[in-house]
Amino acid sequence: MSASMTRSLCSRLALLAALNAGLAGCVSIGAKPPGSFLSLTAQAVPPAGITASGTLHEATVVLEPTAAAAVSVLRIPVQIDAANVAYIKGTHWVERPARAFQHLLADTLRARSKGLVVETDRATTGMRVGGQLLAMGFDARTREAVVRFEAMKWLPGGRIETRRFESTVPGVDPEPSDLGPALNRAANEVAAQIADWVG
């Protein structure tokens, strides 16, 4: 083999080695993925085939809530005491809890035949529902799944109303298989309370 062919072969092998190293760096994500992911599923959903129409100003607009720091991440918080928070190991939310609750609330309102219900952050002079997700996790002191929401309702004409809603499910173990369904139940109860309040 000539010297030029040897150099060419070595260059190709070096390039392949570099590419493999680069791919290995892309594929390796470092931390081990969680064993499970939690999501919220609406217990009340509109039947298939039901339609609604109208303008944005006629619709009930469900805004994505803001979230307290402890629930603004994908991990599930554990309230240890009044000043300390930890997180459940081995599980995460599929999406931000505030975003998941927005979807859940919108589906609950649609199932209540609230007319046209949309999820958007666009400005409108119609009815808007939003607020802040204060808690969606586990309270180690009481062994309860807790969902707490500070709701805001913007009415046509500029009037604003607020109200705090909460639901707890007692006797829960801090395991994903137990905590996930309990949080889903509590979130659905809060969404139903908000739907009653919206009227």
Secondary structure, DSSP 8 states (H G I E B T S, - for coil): --HHHHHHHHHHHHHHHHHHHHHHHHH--SS---SEEE----SS---TT------GGGSEEE---EE-GGGSSSS-EEE-SSS-EEE-TTEEESS-HHHHHHHHHHHHHHHTT-SSEEE--S--SSEEEEEEEEEEEEETTTTEEEEEEEEEEE-TTS-EEEEEEEEEE-S--SSHHHHHHHHHHHHHHHHHHHHHHH-
